[in-house]
Amino acid sequence: YHSYQLDWWGDLVEATVIEDGYIEVPEAPGLGVTLDLDTVETHMVEGETLFDEE
């Protein structure tokens, strides 16, 4: 399956990444997206921690 088949895939980042089939290249350093950490934690594999937190 493709990640787009996951109902929550679009919730992983705080803004739309793909618009009209294109990804806008950011002007600032980085990937140009901000992760929604609450959504990431909700869908993590049981027993895993976010960024190896202890």
mmCIF file of the N, C-alpha and C atoms, coordinates in Angstrom:
data_MODEL
# 
_entry.id   MODEL 
# 
loop_
_atom_site.group_PDB 
_atom_site.id 
_atom_site.type_symbol 
_atom_site.label_atom_id 
_atom_site.label_alt_id 
_atom_site.label_comp_id 
_atom_site.label_asym_id 
_atom_site.label_entity_id 
_atom_site.label_seq_id 
_atom_site.pdbx_PDB_ins_code 
_atom_site.Cartn_x 
_atom_site.Cartn_y 
_atom_site.Cartn_z 
_atom_site.occupancy 
_atom_site.B_iso_or_equiv 
_atom_site.pdbx_formal_charge 
_atom_site.auth_seq_id 
_atom_site.auth_comp_id 
_atom_site.auth_asym_id 
_atom_site.auth_atom_id 
_atom_site.pdbx_PDB_model_num 
ATOM 1   N N  . TYR A 1 1  ? 0.834  -1.179 0.000  1.00 0.00 ? 1  TYR A N  1 
ATOM 2   C CA . TYR A 1 1  ? 0.000  0.000  0.000  1.00 0.00 ? 1  TYR A CA 1 
ATOM 3   C C  . TYR A 1 1  ? 0.876  1.239  0.000  1.00 0.00 ? 1  TYR A C  1 
ATOM 4   N N  . HIS A 1 2  ? 0.308  2.345  -0.320 1.00 0.00 ? 2  HIS A N  1 
ATOM 5   C CA . HIS A 1 2  ? 1.016  3.621  -0.340 1.00 0.00 ? 2  HIS A CA 1 
ATOM 6   C C  . HIS A 1 2  ? 0.615  4.419  0.893  1.00 0.00 ? 2  HIS A C  1 
ATOM 7   N N  . SER A 1 3  ? 1.494  5.276  1.357  1.00 0.00 ? 3  SER A N  1 
ATOM 8   C CA . SER A 1 3  ? 1.204  6.073  2.554  1.00 0.00 ? 3  SER A CA 1 
ATOM 9   C C  . SER A 1 3  ? -0.064 6.902  2.403  1.00 0.00 ? 3  SER A C  1 
ATOM 10  N N  . TYR A 1 4  ? -0.401 7.280  1.178  1.00 0.00 ? 4  TYR A N  1 
ATOM 11  C CA . TYR A 1 4  ? -1.619 8.060  0.963  1.00 0.00 ? 4  TYR A CA 1 
ATOM 12  C C  . TYR A 1 4  ? -2.877 7.279  1.309  1.00 0.00 ? 4  TYR A C  1 
ATOM 13  N N  . GLN A 1 5  ? -2.774 5.970  1.438  1.00 0.00 ? 5  GLN A N  1 
ATOM 14  C CA . GLN A 1 5  ? -3.929 5.157  1.787  1.00 0.00 ? 5  GLN A CA 1 
ATOM 15  C C  . GLN A 1 5  ? -4.219 5.210  3.287  1.00 0.00 ? 5  GLN A C  1 
ATOM 16  N N  . LEU A 1 6  ? -3.335 5.790  4.062  1.00 0.00 ? 6  LEU A N  1 
ATOM 17  C CA . LEU A 1 6  ? -3.550 5.941  5.498  1.00 0.00 ? 6  LEU A CA 1 
ATOM 18  C C  . LEU A 1 6  ? -4.383 7.194  5.731  1.00 0.00 ? 6  LEU A C  1 
ATOM 19  N N  . ASP A 1 7  ? -5.489 7.043  6.450  1.00 0.00 ? 7  ASP A N  1 
ATOM 20  C CA . ASP A 1 7  ? -6.378 8.188  6.701  1.00 0.00 ? 7  ASP A CA 1 
ATOM 21  C C  . ASP A 1 7  ? -5.672 9.341  7.404  1.00 0.00 ? 7  ASP A C  1 
ATOM 22  N N  . TRP A 1 8  ? -4.669 9.042  8.205  1.00 0.00 ? 8  TRP A N  1 
ATOM 23  C CA . TRP A 1 8  ? -4.015 10.049 9.033  1.00 0.00 ? 8  TRP A CA 1 
ATOM 24  C C  . TRP A 1 8  ? -2.710 10.567 8.433  1.00 0.00 ? 8  TRP A C  1 
ATOM 25  N N  . TRP A 1 9  ? -2.353 10.136 7.233  1.00 0.00 ? 9  TRP A N  1 
ATOM 26  C CA . TRP A 1 9  ? -1.079 10.530 6.636  1.00 0.00 ? 9  TRP A CA 1 
ATOM 27  C C  . TRP A 1 9  ? -0.937 12.051 6.560  1.00 0.00 ? 9  TRP A C  1 
ATOM 28  N N  . GLY A 1 10 ? -1.969 12.730 6.137  1.00 0.00 ? 10 GLY A N  1 
ATOM 29  C CA . GLY A 1 10 ? -1.923 14.186 6.006  1.00 0.00 ? 10 GLY A CA 1 
ATOM 30  C C  . GLY A 1 10 ? -1.852 14.922 7.328  1.00 0.00 ? 10 GLY A C  1 
ATOM 31  N N  . ASP A 1 11 ? -2.175 14.231 8.424  1.00 0.00 ? 11 ASP A N  1 
ATOM 32  C CA . ASP A 1 11 ? -2.140 14.851 9.747  1.00 0.00 ? 11 ASP A CA 1 
ATOM 33  C C  . ASP A 1 11 ? -0.739 14.859 10.348 1.00 0.00 ? 11 ASP A C  1 
ATOM 34  N N  . LEU A 1 12 ? 0.213  14.172 9.737  1.00 0.00 ? 12 LEU A N  1 
ATOM 35  C CA . LEU A 1 12 ? 1.562  14.078 10.293 1.00 0.00 ? 12 LEU A CA 1 
ATOM 36  C C  . LEU A 1 12 ? 2.321  15.399 10.258 1.00 0.00 ? 12 LEU A C  1 
ATOM 37  N N  . VAL A 1 13 ? 1.933  16.288 9.363  1.00 0.00 ? 13 VAL A N  1 
ATOM 38  C CA . VAL A 1 13 ? 2.577  17.601 9.285  1.00 0.00 ? 13 VAL A CA 1 
ATOM 39  C C  . VAL A 1 13 ? 1.529  18.685 9.483  1.00 0.00 ? 13 VAL A C  1 
ATOM 40  N N  . GLU A 1 14 ? 1.985  19.862 9.883  1.00 0.00 ? 14 GLU A N  1 
ATOM 41  C CA . GLU A 1 14 ? 1.063  20.937 10.249 1.00 0.00 ? 14 GLU A CA 1 
ATOM 42  C C  . GLU A 1 14 ? 0.517  21.714 9.054  1.00 0.00 ? 14 GLU A C  1 
ATOM 43  N N  . ALA A 1 15 ? 1.073  21.532 7.871  1.00 0.00 ? 15 ALA A N  1 
ATOM 44  C CA . ALA A 1 15 ? 0.585  22.247 6.686  1.00 0.00 ? 15 ALA A CA 1 
ATOM 45  C C  . ALA A 1 15 ? 0.556  21.286 5.502  1.00 0.00 ? 15 ALA A C  1 
ATOM 46  N N  . THR A 1 16 ? -0.130 21.676 4.455  1.00 0.00 ? 16 THR A N  1 
ATOM 47  C CA . THR A 1 16 ? -0.199 20.852 3.258  1.00 0.00 ? 16 THR A CA 1 
ATOM 48  C C  . THR A 1 16 ? 1.173  20.790 2.592  1.00 0.00 ? 16 THR A C  1 
ATOM 49  N N  . VAL A 1 17 ? 1.631  19.590 2.276  1.00 0.00 ? 17 VAL A N  1 
ATOM 50  C CA . VAL A 1 17 ? 2.946  19.420 1.662  1.00 0.00 ? 17 VAL A CA 1 
ATOM 51  C C  . VAL A 1 17 ? 2.829  19.393 0.138  1.00 0.00 ? 17 VAL A C  1 
ATOM 52  N N  . ILE A 1 18 ? 1.860  18.648 -0.367 1.00 0.00 ? 18 ILE A N  1 
ATOM 53  C CA . ILE A 1 18 ? 1.699  18.501 -1.811 1.00 0.00 ? 18 ILE A CA 1 
ATOM 54  C C  . ILE A 1 18 ? 0.447  19.244 -2.250 1.00 0.00 ? 18 ILE A C  1 
ATOM 55  N N  . GLU A 1 19 ? 0.613  20.173 -3.180 1.00 0.00 ? 19 GLU A N  1 
ATOM 56  C CA . GLU A 1 19 ? -0.517 20.926 -3.728 1.00 0.00 ? 19 GLU A CA 1 
ATOM 57  C C  . GLU A 1 19 ? -0.493 20.838 -5.239 1.00 0.00 ? 19 GLU A C  1 
ATOM 58  N N  . ASP A 1 20 ? -1.590 20.397 -5.816 1.00 0.00 ? 20 ASP A N  1 
ATOM 59  C CA . ASP A 1 20 ? -1.706 20.243 -7.269 1.00 0.00 ? 20 ASP A CA 1 
ATOM 60  C C  . ASP A 1 20 ? -0.589 19.369 -7.836 1.00 0.00 ? 20 ASP A C  1 
ATOM 61  N N  . GLY A 1 21 ? -0.148 18.388 -7.046 1.00 0.00 ? 21 GLY A N  1 
ATOM 62  C CA . GLY A 1 21 ? 0.876  17.456 -7.509 1.00 0.00 ? 21 GLY A CA 1 
ATOM 63  C C  . GLY A 1 21 ? 2.301  17.939 -7.352 1.00 0.00 ? 21 GLY A C  1 
ATOM 64  N N  . TYR A 1 22 ? 2.490  19.085 -6.714 1.00 0.00 ? 22 TYR A N  1 
ATOM 65  C CA . TYR A 1 22 ? 3.823  19.654 -6.555 1.00 0.00 ? 22 TYR A CA 1 
ATOM 66  C C  . TYR A 1 22 ? 4.152  19.885 -5.087 1.00 0.00 ? 22 TYR A C  1 
ATOM 67  N N  . ILE A 1 23 ? 5.449  19.822 -4.789 1.00 0.00 ? 23 ILE A N  1 
ATOM 68  C CA . ILE A 1 23 ? 5.957  20.187 -3.469 1.00 0.00 ? 23 ILE A CA 1 
ATOM 69  C C  . ILE A 1 23 ? 6.780  21.458 -3.658 1.00 0.00 ? 23 ILE A C  1 
ATOM 70  N N  . GLU A 1 24 ? 6.409  22.505 -2.951 1.00 0.00 ? 24 GLU A N  1 
ATOM 71  C CA . GLU A 1 24 ? 7.145  23.765 -3.066 1.00 0.00 ? 24 GLU A CA 1 
ATOM 72  C C  . GLU A 1 24 ? 8.475  23.645 -2.327 1.00 0.00 ? 24 GLU A C  1 
ATOM 73  N N  . VAL A 1 25 ? 9.539  24.044 -2.977 1.00 0.00 ? 25 VAL A N  1 
ATOM 74  C CA . VAL A 1 25 ? 10.866 24.001 -2.370 1.00 0.00 ? 25 VAL A CA 1 
ATOM 75  C C  . VAL A 1 25 ? 10.968 25.147 -1.374 1.00 0.00 ? 25 VAL A C  1 
ATOM 76  N N  . PRO A 1 26 ? 11.317 24.838 -0.109 1.00 0.00 ? 26 PRO A N  1 
ATOM 77  C CA . PRO A 1 26 ? 11.400 25.900 0.892  1.00 0.00 ? 26 PRO A CA 1 
ATOM 78  C C  . PRO A 1 26 ? 12.609 26.809 0.656  1.00 0.00 ? 26 PRO A C  1 
ATOM 79  N N  . GLU A 1 27 ? 12.478 28.056 1.085  1.00 0.00 ? 27 GLU A N  1 
ATOM 80  C CA . GLU A 1 27 ? 13.593 28.999 0.970  1.00 0.00 ? 27 GLU A CA 1 
ATOM 81  C C  . GLU A 1 27 ? 14.519 28.905 2.175  1.00 0.00 ? 27 GLU A C  1 
ATOM 82  N N  . ALA A 1 28 ? 13.998 28.449 3.304  1.00 0.00 ? 28 ALA A N  1 
ATOM 83  C CA . ALA A 1 28 ? 14.788 28.317 4.525  1.00 0.00 ? 28 ALA A CA 1 
ATOM 84  C C  . ALA A 1 28 ? 15.418 26.919 4.579  1.00 0.00 ? 28 ALA A C  1 
ATOM 85  N N  . PRO A 1 29 ? 16.421 26.736 5.418  1.00 0.00 ? 29 PRO A N  1 
ATOM 86  C CA . PRO A 1 29 ? 17.020 25.409 5.574  1.00 0.00 ? 29 PRO A CA 1 
ATOM 87  C C  . PRO A 1 29 ? 15.988 24.398 6.083  1.00 0.00 ? 29 PRO A C  1 
ATOM 88  N N  . GLY A 1 30 ? 16.196 23.165 5.751  1.00 0.00 ? 30 GLY A N  1 
ATOM 89  C CA . GLY A 1 30 ? 15.311 22.101 6.231  1.00 0.00 ? 30 GLY A CA 1 
ATOM 90  C C  . GLY A 1 30 ? 14.364 21.619 5.154  1.00 0.00 ? 30 GLY A C  1 
ATOM 91  N N  . LEU A 1 31 ? 13.449 20.748 5.556  1.00 0.00 ? 31 LEU A N  1 
ATOM 92  C CA . LEU A 1 31 ? 12.509 20.143 4.615  1.00 0.00 ? 31 LEU A CA 1 
ATOM 93  C C  . LEU A 1 31 ? 11.296 21.015 4.337  1.00 0.00 ? 31 LEU A C  1 
ATOM 94  N N  . GLY A 1 32 ? 11.079 22.025 5.164  1.00 0.00 ? 32 GLY A N  1 
ATOM 95  C CA . GLY A 1 32 ? 9.943  22.910 4.945  1.00 0.00 ? 32 GLY A CA 1 
ATOM 96  C C  . GLY A 1 32 ? 8.647  22.403 5.529  1.00 0.00 ? 32 GLY A C  1 
ATOM 97  N N  . VAL A 1 33 ? 8.725  21.428 6.422  1.00 0.00 ? 33 VAL A N  1 
ATOM 98  C CA . VAL A 1 33 ? 7.529  20.912 7.083  1.00 0.00 ? 33 VAL A CA 1 
ATOM 99  C C  . VAL A 1 33 ? 7.763  20.889 8.587  1.00 0.00 ? 33 VAL A C  1 
ATOM 100 N N  . THR A 1 34 ? 6.672  20.989 9.331  1.00 0.00 ? 34 THR A N  1 
ATOM 101 C CA . THR A 1 34 ? 6.726  20.866 10.780 1.00 0.00 ? 34 THR A CA 1 
ATOM 102 C C  . THR A 1 34 ? 5.880  19.665 11.165 1.00 0.00 ? 34 THR A C  1 
ATOM 103 N N  . LEU A 1 35 ? 6.511  18.695 11.814 1.00 0.00 ? 35 LEU A N  1 
ATOM 104 C CA . LEU A 1 35 ? 5.787  17.506 12.240 1.00 0.00 ? 35 LEU A CA 1 
ATOM 105 C C  . LEU A 1 35 ? 4.779  17.838 13.326 1.00 0.00 ? 35 LEU A C  1 
ATOM 106 N N  . ASP A 1 36 ? 3.627  17.209 13.266 1.00 0.00 ? 36 ASP A N  1 
ATOM 107 C CA . ASP A 1 36 ? 2.647  17.274 14.349 1.00 0.00 ? 36 ASP A CA 1 
ATOM 108 C C  . ASP A 1 36 ? 3.001  16.123 15.288 1.00 0.00 ? 36 ASP A C  1 
ATOM 109 N N  . LEU A 1 37 ? 3.755  16.427 16.322 1.00 0.00 ? 37 LEU A N  1 
ATOM 110 C CA . LEU A 1 37 ? 4.299  15.391 17.197 1.00 0.00 ? 37 LEU A CA 1 
ATOM 111 C C  . LEU A 1 37 ? 3.222  14.594 17.927 1.00 0.00 ? 37 LEU A C  1 
ATOM 112 N N  . ASP A 1 38 ? 2.076  15.205 18.201 1.00 0.00 ? 38 ASP A N  1 
ATOM 113 C CA . ASP A 1 38 ? 0.984  14.465 18.841 1.00 0.00 ? 38 ASP A CA 1 
ATOM 114 C C  . ASP A 1 38 ? 0.485  13.357 17.917 1.00 0.00 ? 38 ASP A C  1 
ATOM 115 N N  . THR A 1 39 ? 0.341  13.660 16.638 1.00 0.00 ? 39 THR A N  1 
ATOM 116 C CA . THR A 1 39 ? -0.103 12.653 15.673 1.00 0.00 ? 39 THR A CA 1 
ATOM 117 C C  . THR A 1 39 ? 0.959  11.576 15.503 1.00 0.00 ? 39 THR A C  1 
ATOM 118 N N  . VAL A 1 40 ? 2.217  11.976 15.442 1.00 0.00 ? 40 VAL A N  1 
ATOM 119 C CA . VAL A 1 40 ? 3.306  11.003 15.314 1.00 0.00 ? 40 VAL A CA 1 
ATOM 120 C C  . VAL A 1 40 ? 3.269  10.034 16.490 1.00 0.00 ? 40 VAL A C  1 
ATOM 121 N N  . GLU A 1 41 ? 3.176  10.557 17.703 1.00 0.00 ? 41 GLU A N  1 
ATOM 122 C CA . GLU A 1 41 ? 3.151  9.697  18.890 1.00 0.00 ? 41 GLU A CA 1 
ATOM 123 C C  . GLU A 1 41 ? 1.937  8.777  18.907 1.00 0.00 ? 41 GLU A C  1 
ATOM 124 N N  . THR A 1 42 ? 0.804  9.262  18.435 1.00 0.00 ? 42 THR A N  1 
ATOM 125 C CA . THR A 1 42 ? -0.415 8.455  18.399 1.00 0.00 ? 42 THR A CA 1 
ATOM 126 C C  . THR A 1 42 ? -0.241 7.219  17.523 1.00 0.00 ? 42 THR A C  1 
ATOM 127 N N  . HIS A 1 43 ? 0.519  7.325  16.450 1.00 0.00 ? 43 HIS A N  1 
ATOM 128 C CA . HIS A 1 43 ? 0.632  6.238  15.474 1.00 0.00 ? 43 HIS A CA 1 
ATOM 129 C C  . HIS A 1 43 ? 1.963  5.491  15.536 1.00 0.00 ? 43 HIS A C  1 
ATOM 130 N N  . MET A 1 44 ? 2.730  5.708  16.589 1.00 0.00 ? 44 MET A N  1 
ATOM 131 C CA . MET A 1 44 ? 4.000  5.000  16.729 1.00 0.00 ? 44 MET A CA 1 
ATOM 132 C C  . MET A 1 44 ? 3.759  3.538  17.084 1.00 0.00 ? 44 MET A C  1 
ATOM 133 N N  . VAL A 1 45 ? 4.731  2.709  16.739 1.00 0.00 ? 45 VAL A N  1 
ATOM 134 C CA . VAL A 1 45 ? 4.688  1.296  17.092 1.00 0.00 ? 45 VAL A CA 1 
ATOM 135 C C  . VAL A 1 45 ? 4.785  1.186  18.609 1.00 0.00 ? 45 VAL A C  1 
ATOM 136 N N  . GLU A 1 46 ? 3.968  0.321  19.184 1.00 0.00 ? 46 GLU A N  1 
ATOM 137 C CA . GLU A 1 46 ? 3.966  0.146  20.636 1.00 0.00 ? 46 GLU A CA 1 
ATOM 138 C C  . GLU A 1 46 ? 5.365  -0.225 21.125 1.00 0.00 ? 46 GLU A C  1 
ATOM 139 N N  . GLY A 1 47 ? 5.798  0.438  22.187 1.00 0.00 ? 47 GLY A N  1 
ATOM 140 C CA . GLY A 1 47 ? 7.112  0.188  22.762 1.00 0.00 ? 47 GLY A CA 1 
ATOM 141 C C  . GLY A 1 47 ? 8.200  1.115  22.235 1.00 0.00 ? 47 GLY A C  1 
ATOM 142 N N  . GLU A 1 48 ? 7.931  1.841  21.163 1.00 0.00 ? 48 GLU A N  1 
ATOM 143 C CA . GLU A 1 48 ? 8.909  2.781  20.609 1.00 0.00 ? 48 GLU A CA 1 
ATOM 144 C C  . GLU A 1 48 ? 8.747  4.141  21.277 1.00 0.00 ? 48 GLU A C  1 
ATOM 145 N N  . THR A 1 49 ? 9.817  4.930  21.274 1.00 0.00 ? 49 THR A N  1 
ATOM 146 C CA . THR A 1 49 ? 9.756  6.273  21.835 1.00 0.00 ? 49 THR A CA 1 
ATOM 147 C C  . THR A 1 49 ? 10.116 7.284  20.751 1.00 0.00 ? 49 THR A C  1 
ATOM 148 N N  . LEU A 1 50 ? 9.624  8.479  20.910 1.00 0.00 ? 50 LEU A N  1 
ATOM 149 C CA . LEU A 1 50 ? 9.877  9.537  19.944 1.00 0.00 ? 50 LEU A CA 1 
ATOM 150 C C  . LEU A 1 50 ? 11.278 10.083 20.131 1.00 0.00 ? 50 LEU A C  1 
ATOM 151 N N  . PHE A 1 51 ? 12.097 10.018 19.095 1.00 0.00 ? 51 PHE A N  1 
ATOM 152 C CA . PHE A 1 51 ? 13.473 10.513 19.118 1.00 0.00 ? 51 PHE A CA 1 
ATOM 153 C C  . PHE A 1 51 ? 14.282 9.911  20.260 1.00 0.00 ? 51 PHE A C  1 
ATOM 154 N N  . ASP A 1 52 ? 14.045 8.646  20.540 1.00 0.00 ? 52 ASP A N  1 
ATOM 155 C CA . ASP A 1 52 ? 14.787 7.899  21.565 1.00 0.00 ? 52 ASP A CA 1 
ATOM 156 C C  . ASP A 1 52 ? 14.765 8.576  22.930 1.00 0.00 ? 52 ASP A C  1 
ATOM 157 N N  . GLU A 1 53 ? 13.617 9.158  23.298 1.00 0.00 ? 53 GLU A N  1 
ATOM 158 C CA . GLU A 1 53 ? 13.470 9.751  24.626 1.00 0.00 ? 53 GLU A CA 1 
ATOM 159 C C  . GLU A 1 53 ? 13.558 8.645  25.668 1.00 0.00 ? 53 GLU A C  1 
ATOM 160 N N  . GLU A 1 54 ? 14.116 8.974  26.811 1.00 0.00 ? 54 GLU A N  1 
ATOM 161 C CA . GLU A 1 54 ? 14.208 7.972  27.876 1.00 0.00 ? 54 GLU A CA 1 
ATOM 162 C C  . GLU A 1 54 ? 13.393 8.381  29.054 1.00 0.00 ? 54 GLU A C  1 
# 
